[in-house]
Amino acid sequence: MSIEGKVAIITGASSGIGYATALVLSKAGAKVAIGARRTDKLEQLENEIKKNGGEALAQKLDVTKKTDCDAFVEQVVKKWGTVDILVNNAGLMPLSFIKNLKIDEWEQMIDVNIKGVLFCTAAVIPHLKEKKSGHIVNISSVAGRVVFPSGSVYCATKHAVTALSEGLRQEFSTRSNIRVTCIEPGVVETELLNTITDDSLQSFVEAAKKTQSLRAEDIANAILFALQSPEHMNVNEVLVRPTSQER
């Protein structure tokens, strides 16, 4: 199934998986709406897409604010008349041990990793339901399947994304022809490790930076595979680990 001319919204597009996904989908012919808090990075991405002959709309977006999510989708529909694809990519991973009580970081993860997905999904669902077509891609994690020390809260948020994805599929796929895909990356070379502030995890961070990781483009290509699958086929889950990753 071609995504030529389709309108795709990508959150957390200023770096990593979101940035790479915007480029990959644009090269495949999609019109891409890119949102994130860092407008300088968005402008850089928008210019790169347009330089390659693609169409892009960049807008500052804080997914923890429902008004931002609604306004972003409204702007996309105003410009291109519709929305076909939503990639819920925005996420944070400030790992920490529960005993260190980094409660502000717990709340931040819940706001971005769960509520952000809910707010953006709520903003696009009416448009997808109306035309009885569309595709929602949620970026979960291998942490949405397994739990590890220091990852209790992060894993909880990603388990929530995985559960939400299955719930969306059951509610909307058969009734409204809206496909839903949950992407579960293992270790990817992105900025996520930079959000870790727990000093007791510094050795973990350094070790992780030295391991062979997936590239953001690997996940972007997995997303493209799901989007381009035949219309009768719904790729529900894609779990992608580096070959060297054990868990």
N, C-alpha and C positions, 0 to 999 in steps of 0.2 A: 504494500500500500504506500503510495507516494505521499509525502507531506509538502509537496510543491504548492505554494500559495496558502498553506495553513497558517493560522495565527497562533503563536506560542508565547505564553507568559512564563518567565523564569525568575524566581526569587533568589536572593543571595547571589546575584550575578556578577558582583564586583571582583571575585577571585575564584580560584579552585574549580570545583565541579560546575558551578553555575556559569562561570566565564567560559569554560571549555564547551559546555553544552550549548550556549548561545552561538558560538562559532560553528559547531558541528551542525546544528539545526538550520542555521542560516545557509551554510554551504549546500544543505540538502534542499533548499528552496523555500524554507519557512520564513515568514515575517516574525521577527522576534521582539517582544517587549521585555526589557530588562530592568529589574528593580533591585535596589540595595540602598544602604545608608551612605556609602562612600561615593559621592557624585563624581569625583575626579576619576575614579576607576571606571565608572559607568560611561563617562564621556570618552575615555580611551577605548573601551570596548565598542561603543557605538561607532566611533570613527573607523575602527578596524573592520567592522562589519560592512559599513558603507563603502569603504575602500575596496573591499572584495566584491562589490556589486550587490550587496544584500540590503534589506530594509530593516530598520531598527527604530524602536522608540525607547528612550531611556527616561526613567523617572525615579526620584528619590523615594524610597519605600522602607518603612519600619513595619515589619510584619506583626509586631506586637500591638499595633494600633489598627483596630478594625476600620476606622475612617480612612486610613492610608490605603488599606487593601481594597476597599470599595472604590475609592477615587482612582486608584491605579487601573482597575478593571474597566471602570467607566471611561477613562481616557483611551484605553485600548479599543474599546467598542466604538467610541466616537471617531477614532482615526481609521480603523479598518472594518468597522461594521459588525464584527463578530469576535469570538474567541473559540479556538478549537482544542488547544493543548495548555495544560497547566503543569509546570514542573515545580513542585514545592521543595526547594533545595535549601533555603536559608536554615542554618543550624549552628549551634555552639557546642563545644565539648570541654568545658572546664572541669576536668576530672579532679576528684578529691575524695579523701576518706571521710566517711560520715562523722567520725569522732572530731574532726576539725571544724565542724559546724559552719561551713561556708554557705550559710542560708541564702544570702543575696545571690550567689551563683546558682543555687538550686532554683530559685524563683526565676532567674533570667533564662535558664534552660527550659523550664516549663513554659514560660511566655513565648520564647522563640520556637522551640522544637515541637511544641504541641499546639498552643493557641495560635501561633502564626500559621500553621498548616490548616487549622480549622477556619480561621478568618479568611484566608485566601480561597480555600475551597468553597466557603459559603458565598463568596463574591462571584465565583464563576458558575456555580451549579445552576442558577436560574437560566443562564444563557445556554448551557449545554442541554438542559432538560427541554427547553423550548424547541430546539431543533433536533432533539433526539440523536445526538452524536457528540463525540468528544473523547478526550483522553486525559486522565489525571495521573501524573507520575509523582509519587512521594519518595523522597530520599530518606530511607531509614538507615540501617547499618547492620553489620554482623552483630552489633550490640543489641539489635532488636531480636536476636535469637539466643544469645548467651549473655551471662552476667559475669563480671570480673571485679576483683577488689579495686576500689577507688572509682568504679564506674556505676555504683548503685543507682544514683539519680539519673545519670546520662542514659544508662541502659533502660531505666524505667520509661524515659521519654521516648526512646526509640522502639521499645516494645509497644508503646501507645500508638506510634505511627504505623507500625506493622498491623496492629489490631484495627486501627481506623481504616487502613487500606482495604482490609478484607471486608469490613462492614460496608464501606462505600461500594465495593464490588457487588456484594449481595443485594444492596438496595437499588443500585442504579444500572448495573450492566444489563440484566435481562429486561428491566422495565423501560429504560430510557436509552439503551444502546451506548452507554458511556463506559468506555473501558478504563480499568484501573490497574496500575502497575506499581509494585513496591520494589525499589532498588535497594539492595543491602550490600554496600561496599565494605570490604575489609580495610586494611591500612592503605590510605591514599596520601600521596604527597600534596598536602594542602596547608592552609594556615591554621587548621584546627588545633594543632599542638600548641600554638602560640597563646591559646586562651587558658592554658593550665597555669594556675597561680600557686598551687600547693607545693611548697618547697620540698616536701618529702618525696615528690614524684620527679624530681629533676633528673635522677639517674635513668628513670623510665623514659623520660622525654629524649634524653641524649641517645639512649639505645635505639629508640624508635626512629630517630632521624638517620641513624646509620644503617637501618635495615632496608632491604629492597622493597619498595612500595609500588603500588599501582600509580599510574599517572591519572590526572583528572580526565584526560582524553579517553582513557579506557572506560570510565564510567559514562562519559558522554556518548560513546559509541554503543554502550549497552542500552542506554535510553533510546537512542536512534533505532536500534534493533527492535525494541518493543513497539515503538511508534510506527515503524514501517511493516510490522507483521500484518498478514491479511486481515481484513475487517472482521472475518468470522472467528479470528483467533485472538484471545486475550492473554497476553503474557502477564500472569499475576505476580510472580516474584522472580527476581534475578539476584542471586547471591554471588558476589565476585570477590575472591580473595587473591592476594599475591600468591604465587606458587610456593613461596617460602614461609607463608604464614601458617602456623600450627593450629591456632584456635580461631 
